[in-house]
């Protein structure tokens, strides 16, 4: 392989790695959106349950209210656990995003340096 072909192969490899990093980041962000939508749906469901509890309170059926409150508390506990897990996942994805940005910046700097070297080697000839 000539030096030029070798440099082209390195450049292609940098570009491919950068594209893969961006694709991975986009997939992770899409997954995070799905999880956030699930939480929003759960919150809507809890709002409906709360509205039912309020209507029961108005009607005076306290045993039913007690039962519904127990169910709501269980749902709230489950939602809190889900939120905690999503926060952990978000932090993990943020870290991955930051690392991907650093990798891309490093690759861009390497590419810039490579172009300068190519230009300098072209000027020498």
N, CA, C and O atoms as a DFTB+ gen file, in Angstrom:
500 C
 N C O
     1  1       0.828      -1.176       0.000
     2  2       0.000       0.000       0.000
     3  2       0.878       1.247       0.000
     4  3       1.870       1.304       0.727
     5  1       0.537       2.209      -0.779
     6  2       1.295       3.454      -0.805
     7  2       0.906       4.299       0.403
     8  3      -0.086       4.024       1.078
     9  1       1.693       5.318       0.659
    10  2       1.408       6.188       1.793
    11  2       0.054       6.868       1.606
    12  3      -0.702       7.024       2.566
    13  1      -0.245       7.263       0.404
    14  2      -1.529       7.915       0.122
    15  2      -2.693       6.950       0.381
    16  3      -3.691       7.329       0.994
    17  1      -2.563       5.725      -0.078
    18  2      -3.628       4.735       0.147
    19  2      -3.779       4.452       1.631
    20  3      -4.891       4.296       2.135
    21  1      -2.654       4.389       2.324
    22  2      -2.667       4.151       3.757
    23  2      -3.389       5.291       4.475
    24  3      -4.201       5.050       5.369
    25  1      -3.097       6.512       4.090
    26  2      -3.736       7.675       4.694
    27  2      -5.231       7.703       4.382
    28  3      -6.037       8.088       5.229
    29  1      -5.593       7.303       3.188
    30  2      -7.015       7.237       2.815
    31  2      -7.735       6.194       3.667
    32  3      -8.867       6.420       4.096
    33  1      -7.087       5.054       3.916
    34  2      -7.691       4.000       4.732
    35  2      -7.893       4.491       6.162
    36  3      -8.929       4.224       6.770
    37  1      -6.912       5.206       6.699
    38  2      -7.033       5.750       8.052
    39  2      -8.170       6.762       8.108
    40  3      -8.970       6.753       9.044
    41  1      -8.240       7.624       7.119
    42  2      -9.300       8.629       7.053
    43  2     -10.670       7.953       6.977
    44  3     -11.601       8.356       7.675
    45  1     -10.792       6.944       6.145
    46  2     -12.064       6.222       6.018
    47  2     -12.449       5.587       7.342
    48  3     -13.621       5.590       7.718
    49  1     -11.477       5.045       8.047
    50  2     -11.739       4.411       9.332
    51  2     -12.227       5.440      10.351
    52  3     -13.160       5.163      11.106
    53  1     -11.608       6.628      10.383
    54  2     -12.054       7.687      11.289
    55  2     -13.486       8.093      10.984
    56  3     -14.300       8.230      11.898
    57  1     -13.792       8.282       9.749
    58  2     -15.140       8.698       9.341
    59  2     -16.152       7.619       9.709
    60  3     -17.235       7.931      10.206
    61  1     -15.814       6.359       9.472
    62  2     -16.714       5.254       9.805
    63  2     -16.970       5.204      11.309
    64  3     -18.114       5.037      11.732
    65  1     -15.931       5.347      12.115
    66  2     -16.101       5.332      13.566
    67  2     -16.963       6.502      14.026
    68  3     -17.790       6.347      14.924
    69  1     -16.778       7.658      13.426
    70  2     -17.569       8.818      13.788
    71  2     -19.040       8.580      13.437
    72  3     -19.922       8.903      14.232
    73  1     -19.307       8.033      12.282
    74  2     -20.692       7.745      11.869
    75  2     -21.330       6.733      12.810
    76  3     -22.491       6.884      13.192
    77  1     -20.583       5.707      13.181
    78  2     -21.113       4.701      14.102
    79  2     -21.433       5.331      15.458
    80  3     -22.449       5.005      16.070
    81  1     -20.570       6.228      15.923
    82  2     -20.819       6.910      17.189
    83  2     -22.075       7.756      17.135
    84  3     -22.864       7.759      18.080
    85  1     -22.265       8.461      16.061
    86  2     -23.461       9.296      15.900
    87  2     -24.713       8.418      15.817
    88  3     -25.733       8.739      16.428
    89  1     -24.645       7.317      15.068
    90  2     -25.789       6.401      14.971
    91  2     -26.148       5.834      16.345
    92  3     -27.323       5.766      16.705
    93  1     -25.140       5.433      17.101
    94  2     -25.371       4.873      18.433
    95  2     -26.014       5.921      19.335
    96  3     -26.939       5.607      20.085
    97  1     -25.544       7.137      19.272
    98  2     -26.103       8.220      20.069
    99  2     -27.563       8.467      19.704
   100  3     -28.396       8.672      20.587
   101  1     -27.877       8.448      18.416
   102  2     -29.263       8.670      17.975
   103  2     -30.172       7.541      18.470
   104  3     -31.302       7.793      18.889
   105  1     -29.682       6.293      18.421
   106  2     -30.490       5.171      18.923
   107  2     -30.736       5.312      20.421
   108  3     -31.851       5.083      20.891
   109  1     -29.715       5.683      21.164
   110  2     -29.858       5.842      22.608
   111  2     -30.854       6.946      22.944
   112  3     -31.660       6.803      23.863
   113  1     -30.798       8.034      22.208
   114  2     -31.740       9.126      22.447
   115  2     -33.171       8.700      22.113
   116  3     -34.110       9.101      22.800
   117  1     -33.342       7.905      21.079
   118  2     -34.679       7.415      20.717
   119  2     -35.219       6.511      21.822
   120  3     -36.397       6.590      22.169
   121  1     -34.359       5.650      22.376
   122  2     -34.789       4.775      23.470
   123  2     -35.182       5.600      24.691
   124  3     -36.168       5.290      25.360
   125  1     -34.432       6.628      24.976
   126  2     -34.748       7.488      26.108
   127  2     -36.097       8.175      25.906
   128  3     -36.868       8.314      26.856
   129  1     -36.387       8.603      24.681
   130  2     -37.690       9.209      24.383
   131  2     -38.823       8.222      24.651
   132  3     -39.857       8.590      25.207
   133  1     -38.622       6.967      24.253
   134  2     -39.642       5.939      24.478
   135  2     -39.895       5.786      25.976
   136  3     -41.045       5.726      26.412
   137  1     -38.819       5.723      26.763
   138  2     -38.979       5.580      28.212
   139  2     -39.690       6.785      28.814
   140  3     -40.546       6.631      29.686
   141  1     -39.347       7.963      28.362
   142  2     -39.999       9.160      28.885
   143  2     -41.484       9.178      28.528
   144  3     -42.310       9.601      29.337
   145  1     -41.827       8.727      27.331
   146  2     -43.241       8.643      26.946
   147  2     -43.980       7.637      27.818
   148  3     -45.139       7.855      28.171
   149  1     -43.317       6.538      28.166
   150  2     -43.938       5.558      29.056
   151  2     -44.225       6.183      30.420
   152  3     -45.280       5.942      31.006
   153  1     -43.297       6.975      30.919
   154  2     -43.510       7.643      32.205
   155  2     -44.660       8.638      32.102
   156  3     -45.490       8.725      33.007
   157  1     -44.712       9.379      31.013
   158  2     -45.819      10.323      30.834
   159  2     -47.158       9.592      30.797
   160  3     -48.138      10.062      31.375
   161  1     -47.204       8.451      30.125
   162  2     -48.442       7.665      30.088
   163  2     -48.812       7.172      31.482
   164  3     -49.984       7.184      31.858
   165  1     -47.816       6.740      32.246
   166  2     -48.071       6.293      33.618
   167  2     -48.576       7.459      34.463
   168  3     -49.475       7.282      35.285
   169  1     -48.019       8.625      34.271
   170  2     -48.489       9.804      35.011
   171  2     -49.935      10.140      34.650
   172  3     -50.729      10.505      35.518
   173  1     -50.269      10.016      33.381
   174  2     -51.667      10.263      32.973
   175  2     -52.608       9.256      33.644
   176  3     -53.691       9.609      34.111
   177  1     -52.162       7.987      33.680
   178  2     -52.978       6.953      34.313
   179  2     -53.168       7.267      35.799
   180  3     -54.259       7.095      36.342
   181  1     -52.101       7.728      36.447
   182  2     -52.197       8.086      37.863
   183  2     -53.111       9.293      38.070
   184  3     -53.824       9.368      39.071
   185  1     -53.093      10.224      37.140
   186  2     -54.017      11.363      37.220
   187  2     -55.468      10.890      37.162
   188  3     -56.324      11.396      37.888
   189  1     -55.732       9.926      36.302
   190  2     -57.091       9.370      36.196
   191  2     -57.482       8.695      37.505
   192  3     -58.602       8.865      37.988
   193  1     -56.539       7.917      38.087
   194  2     -56.809       7.263      39.371
   195  2     -57.089       8.298      40.458
   196  3     -57.995       8.126      41.273
   197  1     -56.313       9.358      40.461
   198  2     -56.514      10.418      41.448
   199  2     -57.887      11.062      41.279
   200  3     -58.563      11.356      42.265
   201  1     -58.294      11.277      40.051
   202  2     -59.625      11.852      39.801
   203  2     -60.720      10.917      40.320
   204  3     -61.717      11.373      40.879
   205  1     -60.528       9.602      40.132
   206  2     -61.506       8.630      40.651
   207  2     -61.563       8.706      42.173
   208  3     -62.641       8.662      42.767
   209  1     -60.392       8.820      42.798
   210  2     -60.352       8.908      44.262
   211  2     -61.070      10.156      44.756
   212  3     -61.783      10.123      45.759
   213  1     -60.875      11.235      44.052
   214  2     -61.559      12.474      44.437
   215  2     -63.075      12.326      44.327
   216  3     -63.819      12.803      45.184
   217  1     -63.520      11.662      43.268
   218  2     -64.971      11.487      43.106
   219  2     -65.534      10.564      44.184
   220  3     -66.665      10.746      44.634
   221  1     -64.743       9.572      44.595
   222  2     -65.192       8.673      45.668
   223  2     -65.274       9.440      46.985
   224  3     -66.212       9.262      47.762
   225  1     -64.286      10.290      47.224
   226  2     -64.285      11.086      48.448
   227  2     -65.533      11.963      48.508
   228  3     -66.145      12.112      49.565
   229  1     -65.898      12.530      47.387
   230  2     -67.093      13.369      47.330
   231  2     -68.338      12.536      47.621
   232  3     -69.261      13.009      48.285
   233  1     -68.367      11.298      47.128
   234  2     -69.555      10.455      47.333
   235  2     -69.580       9.834      48.727
   236  3     -70.625       9.342      49.152
   237  1     -68.444       9.843      49.461
   238  2     -68.450       9.361      50.838
   239  2     -68.127       7.893      50.996
   240  3     -68.243       7.385      52.112
   241  1     -67.736       7.185      49.978
   242  2     -67.421       5.757      50.075
   243  2     -65.951       5.597      50.503
   244  3     -65.061       5.456      49.664
   245  1     -65.719       5.623      51.816
   246  2     -64.350       5.670      52.332
   247  2     -63.617       4.335      52.231
   248  3     -62.398       4.319      52.060
   249  1     -64.326       3.228      52.330
   250  2     -63.655       1.929      52.176
   251  2     -63.096       1.789      50.765
   252  3     -61.966       1.345      50.559
   253  1     -63.908       2.174      49.820
   254  2     -63.436       2.136      48.427
   255  2     -62.260       3.093      48.246
   256  3     -61.296       2.793      47.541
   257  1     -62.360       4.242      48.896
   258  2     -61.269       5.212      48.825
   259  2     -59.989       4.626      49.426
   260  3     -58.905       4.769      48.860
   261  1     -60.126       3.971      50.567
   262  2     -58.958       3.363      51.204
   263  2     -58.314       2.344      50.270
   264  3     -57.094       2.310      50.109
   265  1     -59.147       1.524      49.666
   266  2     -58.631       0.512      48.729
   267  2     -57.940       1.182      47.533
   268  3     -56.850       0.772      47.135
   269  1     -58.558       2.178      46.982
   270  2     -57.969       2.873      45.833
   271  2     -56.672       3.597      46.214
   272  3     -55.730       3.659      45.424
   273  1     -56.639       4.138      47.427
   274  2     -55.411       4.796      47.873
   275  2     -54.270       3.789      48.015
   276  3     -53.120       4.088      47.694
   277  1     -54.604       2.600      48.499
   278  2     -53.577       1.558      48.588
   279  2     -53.060       1.207      47.195
   280  3     -51.855       1.065      46.984
   281  1     -53.983       1.070      46.255
   282  2     -53.571       0.785      44.883
   283  2     -52.745       1.936      44.309
   284  3     -51.747       1.722      43.621
   285  1     -53.179       3.152      44.606
   286  2     -52.437       4.318      44.112
   287  2     -51.038       4.381      44.722
   288  3     -50.069       4.723      44.044
   289  1     -50.946       4.049      46.004
   290  2     -49.631       4.048      46.651
   291  2     -48.714       3.005      46.027
   292  3     -47.522       3.247      45.832
   293  1     -49.277       1.852      45.717
   294  2     -48.476       0.819      45.047
   295  2     -48.029       1.310      43.669
   296  3     -46.876       1.133      43.276
   297  1     -48.953       1.925      42.953
   298  2     -48.610       2.451      41.626
   299  2     -47.575       3.567      41.746
   300  3     -46.670       3.675      40.918
   301  1     -47.712       4.391      42.774
   302  2     -46.751       5.473      42.990
   303  2     -45.362       4.916      43.307
   304  3     -44.356       5.405      42.792
   305  1     -45.317       3.894      44.156
   306  2     -44.026       3.260      44.462
   307  2     -43.393       2.682      43.204
   308  3     -42.193       2.833      42.974
   309  1     -44.212       2.021      42.395
   310  2     -43.694       1.453      41.145
   311  2     -43.192       2.562      40.222
   312  3     -42.161       2.417      39.566
   313  1     -43.929       3.663      40.181
   314  2     -43.515       4.793      39.335
   315  2     -42.222       5.417      39.842
   316  3     -41.356       5.792      39.051
   317  1     -42.093       5.527      41.160
   318  2     -40.855       6.077      41.723
   319  2     -39.662       5.202      41.356
   320  3     -38.602       5.705      40.986
   321  1     -39.844       3.893      41.461
   322  2     -38.762       2.980      41.081
   323  2     -38.425       3.147      39.604
   324  3     -37.257       3.163      39.214
   325  1     -39.462       3.271      38.798
   326  2     -39.252       3.445      37.359
   327  2     -38.516       4.758      37.075
   328  3     -37.617       4.800      36.236
   329  1     -38.897       5.815      37.769
   330  2     -38.231       7.105      37.592
   331  2     -36.767       7.008      38.014
   332  3     -35.884       7.526      37.331
   333  1     -36.510       6.339      39.145
   334  2     -35.121       6.169      39.590
   335  2     -34.297       5.432      38.549
   336  3     -33.165       5.819      38.258
   337  1     -34.860       4.376      37.989
   338  2     -34.149       3.620      36.955
   339  2     -33.913       4.481      35.713
   340  3     -32.846       4.426      35.101
   341  1     -34.915       5.271      35.352
   342  2     -34.759       6.140      34.187
   343  2     -33.723       7.238      34.433
   344  3     -33.005       7.638      33.517
   345  1     -33.653       7.714      35.656
   346  2     -32.628       8.711      35.980
   347  2     -31.246       8.088      35.842
   348  3     -30.331       8.703      35.295
   349  1     -31.101       6.863      36.342
   350  2     -29.821       6.164      36.190
   351  2     -29.492       5.981      34.713
   352  3     -28.366       6.221      34.279
   353  1     -30.493       5.553      33.951
   354  2     -30.272       5.336      32.520
   355  2     -29.949       6.653      31.814
   356  3     -29.089       6.699      30.933
   357  1     -30.637       7.711      32.203
   358  2     -30.371       9.023      31.605
   359  2     -28.934       9.450      31.883
   360  3     -28.232       9.928      30.992
   361  1     -28.510       9.272      33.125
   362  2     -27.130       9.635      33.466
   363  2     -26.135       8.815      32.664
   364  3     -25.115       9.326      32.203
   365  1     -26.447       7.543      32.507
   366  2     -25.575       6.672      31.713
   367  2     -25.539       7.134      30.258
   368  3     -24.471       7.194      29.650
   369  1     -26.700       7.459      29.705
   370  2     -26.762       7.929      28.322
   371  2     -26.071       9.287      28.166
   372  3     -25.442       9.559      27.144
   373  1     -26.195      10.128      29.185
   374  2     -25.514      11.420      29.124
   375  2     -24.003      11.212      29.109
   376  3     -23.285      11.859      28.347
   377  1     -23.534      10.310      29.951
   378  2     -22.103      10.008      29.966
   379  2     -21.669       9.481      28.612
   380  3     -20.639       9.886      28.075
   381  1     -22.471       8.566      28.062
   382  2     -22.147       8.005      26.753
   383  2     -22.156       9.108      25.688
   384  3     -21.299       9.132      24.804
   385  1     -23.118      10.006      25.779
   386  2     -23.200      11.127      24.837
   387  2     -21.947      12.005      24.943
   388  3     -21.346      12.379      23.935
   389  1     -21.569      12.322      26.182
   390  2     -20.379      13.155      26.378
   391  2     -19.132      12.472      25.828
   392  3     -18.299      13.107      25.181
   393  1     -19.011      11.172      26.091
   394  2     -17.854      10.434      25.580
   395  2     -17.873      10.375      24.058
   396  3     -16.828      10.460      23.412
   397  1     -19.060      10.231      23.493
   398  2     -19.172      10.214      22.027
   399  2     -18.756      11.564      21.454
   400  3     -18.061      11.627      20.439
   401  1     -19.182      12.639      22.105
   402  2     -18.788      13.972      21.645
   403  2     -17.273      14.135      21.707
   404  3     -16.661      14.685      20.791
   405  1     -16.678      13.655      22.788
   406  2     -15.220      13.751      22.914
   407  2     -14.537      12.949      21.820
   408  3     -13.555      13.397      21.229
   409  1     -15.067      11.753      21.554
   410  2     -14.491      10.910      20.510
   411  2     -14.594      11.602      19.158
   412  3     -13.638      11.611      18.382
   413  1     -15.748      12.176      18.885
   414  2     -15.952      12.869      17.605
   415  2     -15.005      14.065      17.505
   416  3     -14.401      14.298      16.459
   417  1     -14.881      14.813      18.590
   418  2     -13.975      15.967      18.568
   419  2     -12.536      15.521      18.334
   420  3     -11.795      16.160      17.586
   421  1     -12.144      14.424      18.974
   422  2     -10.793      13.896      18.778
   423  2     -10.601      13.458      17.335
   424  3      -9.568      13.731      16.725
   425  1     -11.607      12.774      16.796
   426  2     -11.509      12.321      15.406
   427  2     -11.439      13.504      14.446
   428  3     -10.688      13.482      13.471
   429  1     -12.232      14.536      14.732
   430  2     -12.195      15.718      13.876
   431  2     -10.819      16.387      13.933
   432  3     -10.297      16.843      12.916
   433  1     -10.240      16.440      15.135
   434  2      -8.906      17.024      15.280
   435  2      -7.876      16.174      14.534
   436  3      -6.995      16.708      13.859
   437  1      -7.990      14.840      14.660
   438  2      -7.084      13.950      13.932
   439  2      -7.233      14.142      12.428
   440  3      -6.246      14.166      11.693
   441  1      -8.472      14.278      11.983
   442  2      -8.729      14.484      10.563
   443  2      -8.130      15.814      10.093
   444  3      -7.538      15.897       9.017
   445  1      -8.293      16.838      10.909
   446  2      -7.739      18.149      10.573
   447  2      -6.211      18.065      10.485
   448  3      -5.603      18.588       9.552
   449  1      -5.607      17.403      11.466
   450  2      -4.148      17.234      11.454
   451  2      -3.705      16.424      10.240
   452  3      -2.681      16.712       9.620
   453  1      -4.487      15.422       9.921
   454  2      -4.169      14.580       8.770
   455  2      -4.200      15.411       7.485
   456  3      -3.329      15.282       6.625
   457  1      -5.212      16.260       7.374
   458  2      -5.317      17.106       6.179
   459  2      -4.135      18.077       6.092
   460  3      -3.606      18.336       5.011
   461  1      -3.734      18.604       7.247
   462  2      -2.578      19.508       7.264
   463  2      -1.334      18.754       6.817
   464  3      -0.534      19.269       6.035
   465  1      -1.173      17.524       7.319
   466  2      -0.014      16.712       6.924
   467  2      -0.043      16.419       5.432
   468  3       0.984      16.477       4.756
   469  1      -1.233      16.105       4.925
   470  2      -1.354      15.839       3.492
   471  2      -0.973      17.079       2.682
   472  3      -0.263      16.990       1.680
   473  1      -1.453      18.220       3.132
   474  2      -1.160      19.455       2.419
   475  2       0.336      19.756       2.473
   476  3       0.935      20.179       1.485
   477  1       0.928      19.528       3.650
   478  2       2.361      19.786       3.799
   479  2       3.183      18.820       2.954
   480  3       4.190      19.210       2.363
   481  1       2.757      17.564       2.896
   482  2       3.501      16.595       2.083
   483  2       3.319      16.907       0.601
   484  3       4.210      16.642      -0.206
   485  1       2.180      17.463       0.247
   486  2       1.942      17.868      -1.142
   487  2       2.762      19.091      -1.499
   488  3       3.213      19.229      -2.637
   489  1       2.964      19.994      -0.520
   490  2       3.774      21.189      -0.765
   491  2       5.252      20.843      -0.881
   492  3       5.998      21.509      -1.599
   493  1       5.673      19.796      -0.172
   494  2       7.079      19.385      -0.203
   495  2       7.461      18.811      -1.557
   496  3       8.617      18.897      -1.971
   497  1       6.511      18.239      -2.230
   498  2       6.825      17.551      -3.487
   499  2       6.850      18.498      -4.600
   500  3       7.097      18.105      -5.740
